[in-house]
Amino acid sequence: MTSLKSAALAALFALGVAAPAFAQSAMAPAAAPTTAPAASSTMAPATTKPAKPAKVKKPTTTTTASKSTAGRFKTEAEAKASCPMDTVVWASSKSKAYHLSTSKLYGKTKSGAYECQKTADAAGYHAAKD
């Protein structure tokens, strides 16, 4: 039985056909088919590529960076609409100081945003000395 199996594998290998699954399994010889499957001369060799694992996106978590941007606005109009009963200030995140509208740095620093004064105070910002 083993010689028949190896002869069938040699014939398939010569034709360029991939070995059947029964030749690679560890089954008992009695479970293997006794005849080789018929191979067509037009049949191309079977090539299979392993499947790429799917990329898993990491879940977004709330960090201190996203908490510090809450209540910050790009425009003065958005800030005024959000806090109509409070003073709008320019909070500079680099220096942790906020500037009132009368300041020459109001809306001018690179790292800053418009905020309500109460929100800036609660976030640990202090009034600028200008």
MARZA-88485 format. One line per field, with one value per atom (N, C-alpha, C): atom name; x, y, z. Coordinates in Angstrom, 1 decimal, always signed. Layout:
// residues N
atom <- [CA / ...]
u <- [X / ...]
v <- [Y / ...]
w <- [Z / ...]
This chain:
// residues 130
atom <- [N / CA / C / N / CA / C / N / CA / C / N / CA / C / N / CA / C / N / CA / C / N / CA / C / N / CA / C / N / CA / C / N / CA / C / N / CA / C / N / CA / C / N / CA / C / N / CA / C / N / CA / C / N / CA / C / N / CA / C / N / CA / C / N / CA / C / N / CA / C / N / CA / C / N / CA / C / N / CA / C / N / CA / C / N / CA / C / N / CA / C / N / CA / C / N / CA / C / N / CA / C / N / CA / C / N / CA / C / N / CA / C / N / CA / C / N / CA / C / N / CA / C / N / CA / C / N / CA / C / N / CA / C / N / CA / C / N / CA / C / N / CA / C / N / CA / C / N / CA / C / N / CA / C / N / CA / C / N / CA / C / N / CA / C / N / CA / C / N / CA / C / N / CA / C / N / CA / C / N / CA / C / N / CA / C / N / CA / C / N / CA / C / N / CA / C / N / CA / C / N / CA / C / N / CA / C / N / CA / C / N / CA / C / N / CA / C / N / CA / C / N / CA / C / N / CA / C / N / CA / C / N / CA / C / N / CA / C / N / CA / C / N / CA / C / N / CA / C / N / CA / C / N / CA / C / N / CA / C / N / CA / C / N / CA / C / N / CA / C / N / CA / C / N / CA / C / N / CA / C / N / CA / C / N / CA / C / N / CA / C / N / CA / C / N / CA / C / N / CA / C / N / CA / C / N / CA / C / N / CA / C / N / CA / C / N / CA / C / N / CA / C / N / CA / C / N / CA / C / N / CA / C / N / CA / C / N / CA / C / N / CA / C / N / CA / C / N / CA / C / N / CA / C / N / CA / C / N / CA / C / N / CA / C / N / CA / C / N / CA / C / N / CA / C / N / CA / C / N / CA / C / N / CA / C / N / CA / C / N / CA / C / N / CA / C / N / CA / C / N / CA / C / N / CA / C / N / CA / C / N / CA / C / N / CA / C / N / CA / C / N / CA / C / N / CA / C / N / CA / C / N / CA / C / N / CA / C / N / CA / C / N / CA / C / N / CA / C / N / CA / C / N / CA / C]
u <- [+0.8 / +0.0 / +0.9 / +2.0 / +2.8 / +3.5 / +3.9 / +4.5 / +3.6 / +2.3 / +1.3 / +1.1 / +1.1 / +0.9 / +2.1 / +3.3 / +4.5 / +4.5 / +4.1 / +4.0 / +3.0 / +1.9 / +0.9 / +1.4 / +2.1 / +2.6 / +3.7 / +4.5 / +5.6 / +5.0 / +3.9 / +3.2 / +2.6 / +2.0 / +1.4 / +2.5 / +3.6 / +4.7 / +5.3 / +5.4 / +5.9 / +4.9 / +3.6 / +2.7 / +2.6 / +3.2 / +3.1 / +1.9 / +1.2 / +0.0 / +0.4 / -0.3 / +0.0 / -0.5 / +0.2 / -0.1 / -1.4 / -2.2 / -3.6 / -3.4 / -4.5 / -4.5 / -4.2 / -4.7 / -4.5 / -3.0 / -2.2 / -0.8 / +0.0 / -0.6 / +0.1 / -0.5 / -1.6 / -2.2 / -1.5 / -1.8 / -1.2 / -2.2 / -3.1 / -4.1 / -3.5 / -4.2 / -3.8 / -3.8 / -3.0 / -3.0 / -4.3 / -5.1 / -6.4 / -7.4 / -7.3 / -8.2 / -7.9 / -6.7 / -6.3 / -7.0 / -7.4 / -8.0 / -6.9 / -7.4 / -6.5 / -6.2 / -6.9 / -6.6 / -6.2 / -5.3 / -4.9 / -6.0 / -6.2 / -7.2 / -6.6 / -7.6 / -7.2 / -6.8 / -5.6 / -5.1 / -5.2 / -5.7 / -5.8 / -4.5 / -4.1 / -2.9 / -3.0 / -4.3 / -4.5 / -4.6 / -4.5 / -4.7 / -3.4 / -3.5 / -2.4 / -2.1 / -0.9 / -0.5 / -1.3 / -1.7 / -2.5 / -1.5 / -1.7 / -0.9 / -1.8 / -1.6 / -2.4 / -1.4 / -1.8 / -1.1 / -1.8 / -1.0 / -1.6 / -2.4 / -3.5 / -4.3 / -3.6 / -3.6 / -3.1 / -4.0 / -3.4 / -4.3 / -4.9 / -6.1 / -6.8 / -6.2 / -6.1 / -5.5 / -6.6 / -6.2 / -7.2 / -6.9 / -7.9 / -7.7 / -7.8 / -6.9 / -6.9 / -8.1 / -8.8 / -9.9 / -9.4 / -10.1 / -9.7 / -10.1 / -9.2 / -9.5 / -9.5 / -10.1 / -10.1 / -8.8 / -8.0 / -6.8 / -6.8 / -5.8 / -5.8 / -5.7 / -5.1 / -5.1 / -6.4 / -7.3 / -8.6 / -9.5 / -9.2 / -10.0 / -9.6 / -8.3 / -7.9 / -8.4 / -8.8 / -9.3 / -10.8 / -11.5 / -12.9 / -13.1 / -14.1 / -14.4 / -13.5 / -12.6 / -11.8 / -12.3 / -12.2 / -12.8 / -11.8 / -12.0 / -11.1 / -11.5 / -12.7 / -13.1 / -13.7 / -13.7 / -14.2 / -15.7 / -16.3 / -17.8 / -18.3 / -17.6 / -18.0 / -18.0 / -16.9 / -16.7 / -17.8 / -18.1 / -19.2 / -20.6 / -20.8 / -22.1 / -22.1 / -21.0 / -21.0 / -21.1 / -20.5 / -20.6 / -21.0 / -22.3 / -22.8 / -22.8 / -22.7 / -22.7 / -21.3 / -20.3 / -18.9 / -18.0 / -16.9 / -15.9 / -15.1 / -15.0 / -14.2 / -12.7 / -11.8 / -10.4 / -9.6 / -8.4 / -7.5 / -6.6 / -6.7 / -5.9 / -4.7 / -3.5 / -2.3 / -1.9 / -2.0 / -1.7 / -0.2 / +0.7 / +2.1 / +2.5 / +2.0 / +2.3 / +1.3 / +0.2 / -0.9 / -1.5 / -1.4 / -1.9 / -3.1 / -4.0 / -5.1 / -5.0 / -5.4 / -5.3 / -6.7 / -7.0 / -8.3 / -8.3 / -9.5 / -9.6 / -8.9 / -8.5 / -7.7 / -6.2 / -5.8 / -4.4 / -3.9 / -2.6 / -2.1 / -1.8 / -1.8 / -1.6 / -2.9 / -4.1 / -5.4 / -5.5 / -5.6 / -5.8 / -4.5 / -3.3 / -2.1 / -1.1 / -1.1 / -0.1 / -0.3 / +0.8 / +0.7 / -0.1 / +0.1 / -0.6 / -1.6 / -2.8 / -3.9 / -5.2 / -6.3 / -7.6 / -8.5 / -9.7 / -10.7 / -11.4 / -11.6 / -12.2 / -13.1 / -14.0 / -14.7 / -13.7 / -13.7 / -12.8 / -12.9 / -14.2 / -14.4 / -13.8 / -13.9 / -13.3 / -11.8 / -11.2 / -9.8 / -9.3 / -10.0 / -9.6 / -9.7 / -10.8 / -10.9 / -9.8 / -9.3 / -8.3 / -6.9 / -6.8 / -5.5 / -4.8 / -5.4 / -4.8 / -4.8 / -3.9 / -3.9 / -3.9 / -4.3 / -4.4 / -3.0 / -2.8 / -1.5 / -1.2 / +0.1 / +0.5 / +0.8 / +0.0 / +0.2 / -0.9]
v <- [-1.2 / +0.0 / +1.2 / +1.2 / +2.4 / +2.7 / +1.6 / +1.8 / +2.4 / +2.0 / +2.5 / +4.0 / +4.3 / +5.7 / +6.6 / +6.1 / +6.9 / +7.0 / +5.9 / +6.0 / +7.0 / +7.1 / +8.1 / +9.5 / +9.7 / +11.0 / +11.4 / +10.4 / +10.7 / +11.1 / +10.4 / +10.7 / +12.1 / +12.5 / +13.8 / +14.9 / +14.6 / +15.5 / +15.8 / +14.8 / +14.9 / +15.7 / +15.7 / +16.5 / +17.9 / +18.2 / +19.5 / +19.8 / +18.7 / +18.8 / +18.8 / +19.6 / +19.5 / +18.2 / +17.8 / +16.5 / +16.6 / +15.5 / +15.5 / +15.5 / +15.9 / +16.0 / +14.7 / +13.5 / +12.3 / +11.9 / +12.4 / +12.1 / +12.8 / +13.9 / +14.7 / +14.4 / +13.6 / +13.4 / +12.2 / +12.0 / +11.0 / +9.8 / +9.7 / +8.6 / +7.3 / +6.2 / +4.9 / +4.6 / +3.7 / +3.4 / +2.9 / +2.2 / +1.7 / +2.8 / +3.9 / +5.0 / +5.8 / +5.6 / +6.3 / +5.7 / +6.5 / +5.9 / +5.0 / +4.0 / +3.1 / +3.5 / +4.4 / +4.9 / +6.4 / +6.8 / +8.2 / +9.0 / +10.2 / +11.0 / +11.3 / +11.4 / +11.7 / +13.1 / +13.4 / +14.7 / +15.1 / +16.3 / +16.8 / +17.5 / +17.5 / +18.1 / +19.6 / +20.1 / +21.6 / +22.2 / +21.3 / +21.8 / +22.5 / +23.7 / +24.4 / +24.0 / +24.1 / +23.8 / +24.6 / +24.0 / +24.8 / +25.5 / +26.8 / +27.6 / +28.4 / +28.3 / +29.1 / +29.9 / +31.1 / +32.1 / +32.1 / +32.2 / +32.3 / +33.6 / +33.6 / +34.8 / +35.7 / +37.0 / +38.0 / +38.2 / +38.3 / +38.6 / +40.0 / +40.1 / +41.3 / +42.3 / +43.5 / +44.5 / +44.9 / +44.9 / +45.3 / +46.7 / +47.6 / +48.9 / +49.0 / +49.8 / +49.9 / +50.8 / +50.5 / +51.4 / +52.7 / +53.7 / +55.0 / +55.2 / +55.7 / +56.0 / +57.4 / +57.8 / +59.2 / +59.5 / +60.4 / +60.8 / +62.2 / +62.6 / +63.9 / +65.0 / +64.6 / +65.5 / +65.9 / +64.9 / +65.1 / +65.9 / +65.6 / +66.3 / +67.8 / +68.1 / +69.5 / +70.3 / +69.7 / +70.4 / +70.6 / +70.0 / +70.2 / +71.7 / +72.3 / +73.7 / +74.7 / +74.2 / +75.1 / +75.3 / +76.5 / +76.8 / +77.5 / +77.3 / +77.9 / +79.3 / +79.7 / +81.0 / +81.7 / +83.0 / +83.7 / +83.6 / +83.6 / +83.5 / +82.2 / +81.1 / +79.8 / +79.8 / +80.5 / +80.6 / +81.4 / +82.5 / +83.4 / +82.7 / +81.9 / +81.2 / +80.1 / +79.6 / +78.5 / +79.1 / +80.2 / +80.8 / +82.3 / +82.5 / +83.9 / +84.7 / +84.0 / +84.7 / +84.9 / +84.4 / +84.4 / +85.2 / +85.6 / +86.3 / +85.3 / +85.6 / +84.8 / +85.2 / +84.3 / +84.6 / +83.7 / +84.1 / +83.3 / +82.6 / +81.3 / +80.4 / +79.8 / +80.2 / +79.7 / +78.4 / +77.3 / +76.0 / +75.8 / +76.5 / +76.4 / +77.0 / +78.2 / +78.9 / +78.7 / +78.1 / +77.9 / +79.3 / +80.3 / +81.6 / +82.0 / +82.8 / +83.2 / +84.7 / +85.2 / +86.6 / +87.2 / +88.3 / +89.0 / +89.7 / +90.1 / +90.7 / +92.0 / +92.6 / +93.9 / +93.6 / +92.4 / +92.1 / +92.1 / +92.4 / +92.4 / +91.0 / +90.0 / +88.6 / +87.8 / +88.5 / +87.9 / +87.3 / +86.0 / +85.3 / +85.3 / +85.6 / +85.7 / +84.6 / +83.9 / +82.9 / +81.7 / +81.0 / +79.8 / +78.7 / +78.4 / +77.3 / +77.8 / +78.0 / +78.5 / +78.3 / +78.7 / +78.6 / +79.5 / +79.8 / +80.6 / +79.7 / +80.2 / +79.5 / +80.4 / +79.9 / +80.6 / +80.8 / +81.9 / +82.2 / +81.2 / +80.8 / +79.8 / +78.5 / +78.1 / +76.8 / +76.9 / +78.0 / +78.2 / +78.1 / +78.8 / +78.7 / +77.3 / +76.6 / +75.2 / +74.3 / +74.6 / +73.8 / +74.1 / +75.1 / +75.4 / +76.6 / +77.3 / +78.4 / +79.6 / +80.6 / +81.8 / +83.0 / +84.1 / +85.3 / +85.8 / +86.2 / +86.8 / +88.1 / +88.4 / +89.7 / +90.7 / +90.9 / +92.0 / +93.0]
w <- [+0.0 / +0.0 / +0.0 / +0.7 / +0.8 / -0.5 / -1.2 / -2.5 / -3.5 / -3.4 / -4.3 / -4.0 / -2.8 / -2.4 / -2.9 / -2.7 / -3.1 / -4.7 / -5.4 / -6.8 / -7.3 / -6.6 / -7.0 / -6.7 / -5.6 / -5.3 / -6.3 / -6.8 / -7.7 / -9.1 / -9.5 / -10.7 / -10.7 / -9.6 / -9.4 / -9.4 / -8.7 / -8.7 / -10.1 / -10.9 / -12.2 / -13.1 / -12.8 / -13.6 / -13.0 / -11.9 / -11.3 / -10.5 / -10.1 / -9.3 / -7.8 / -7.0 / -5.6 / -5.0 / -4.0 / -3.3 / -2.7 / -2.8 / -2.2 / -0.6 / +0.0 / +1.5 / +2.1 / +1.5 / +2.2 / +2.3 / +1.4 / +1.4 / +2.6 / +3.0 / +4.1 / +5.5 / +5.5 / +6.8 / +7.5 / +8.7 / +9.5 / +9.7 / +8.7 / +8.9 / +8.6 / +9.0 / +8.8 / +7.3 / +6.7 / +5.3 / +4.8 / +5.6 / +5.2 / +4.9 / +5.5 / +5.3 / +4.0 / +3.4 / +2.2 / +1.0 / +0.0 / -1.2 / -2.0 / -2.6 / -3.3 / -4.7 / -5.3 / -6.6 / -6.6 / -7.4 / -7.5 / -8.2 / -7.8 / -8.6 / -10.0 / -10.9 / -12.3 / -12.4 / -13.0 / -13.2 / -14.6 / -14.9 / -16.2 / -16.6 / -17.8 / -18.3 / -18.3 / -18.3 / -18.3 / -16.9 / -15.9 / -14.6 / -14.1 / -13.6 / -13.1 / -11.7 / -11.2 / -9.9 / -8.9 / -7.8 / -6.8 / -5.9 / -5.9 / -5.0 / -4.1 / -2.8 / -1.8 / -1.0 / -0.8 / +0.0 / +1.4 / +2.4 / +3.8 / +3.9 / +4.5 / +4.7 / +5.7 / +5.4 / +6.3 / +7.4 / +8.6 / +9.8 / +9.7 / +10.1 / +10.1 / +11.1 / +10.8 / +11.7 / +12.7 / +13.9 / +15.0 / +15.4 / +15.4 / +15.8 / +17.3 / +17.9 / +19.4 / +19.7 / +20.8 / +21.2 / +21.7 / +21.4 / +21.8 / +23.3 / +24.0 / +25.4 / +25.7 / +26.8 / +27.2 / +27.9 / +27.4 / +28.1 / +28.6 / +29.3 / +29.8 / +28.7 / +27.6 / +26.4 / +25.9 / +25.8 / +25.3 / +26.4 / +27.6 / +28.7 / +28.7 / +28.5 / +28.5 / +27.3 / +26.3 / +25.1 / +25.2 / +26.2 / +26.3 / +26.8 / +26.1 / +26.5 / +25.8 / +24.8 / +24.1 / +22.7 / +22.2 / +20.9 / +20.0 / +18.7 / +17.7 / +17.4 / +17.5 / +17.2 / +18.5 / +18.5 / +19.7 / +19.7 / +18.5 / +18.4 / +19.0 / +18.8 / +19.4 / +20.9 / +21.4 / +22.8 / +23.5 / +22.8 / +23.3 / +23.3 / +22.3 / +22.2 / +23.3 / +23.7 / +24.7 / +26.1 / +26.4 / +27.7 / +27.7 / +27.5 / +27.3 / +28.6 / +29.8 / +31.1 / +31.7 / +30.9 / +31.4 / +30.5 / +30.9 / +30.1 / +29.3 / +28.0 / +27.1 / +27.2 / +27.3 / +27.5 / +26.4 / +26.1 / +25.3 / +26.2 / +26.3 / +27.2 / +26.4 / +26.8 / +26.2 / +26.9 / +26.2 / +26.8 / +27.1 / +26.5 / +26.8 / +28.1 / +28.4 / +29.6 / +30.7 / +30.4 / +31.4 / +31.9 / +31.1 / +31.4 / +30.5 / +30.9 / +30.0 / +29.9 / +28.7 / +28.4 / +28.2 / +28.8 / +28.6 / +27.2 / +26.8 / +25.4 / +25.3 / +26.4 / +26.4 / +26.2 / +26.3 / +26.2 / +24.8 / +24.6 / +23.2 / +22.7 / +23.6 / +23.2 / +23.1 / +23.2 / +23.1 / +21.7 / +21.6 / +20.3 / +19.4 / +20.0 / +19.2 / +19.4 / +20.6 / +20.8 / +20.0 / +19.7 / +18.8 / +19.5 / +20.7 / +21.4 / +22.3 / +21.8 / +22.7 / +22.0 / +22.8 / +22.3 / +23.1 / +22.6 / +23.4 / +24.4 / +25.6 / +26.6 / +27.5 / +28.2 / +29.3 / +30.4 / +31.1 / +32.2 / +33.3 / +33.6 / +34.7 / +34.3 / +33.1 / +32.6 / +32.7 / +32.3 / +32.4 / +33.8 / +34.7 / +36.1 / +36.7 / +36.3 / +36.8 / +36.2 / +35.0 / +34.4 / +35.0 / +35.8 / +36.4 / +35.8 / +34.9 / +34.2 / +35.2 / +35.0 / +35.8 / +34.9 / +35.4 / +34.7 / +34.3 / +33.1 / +32.6 / +33.3 / +33.4 / +34.1 / +33.1 / +32.1 / +31.1 / +31.1]
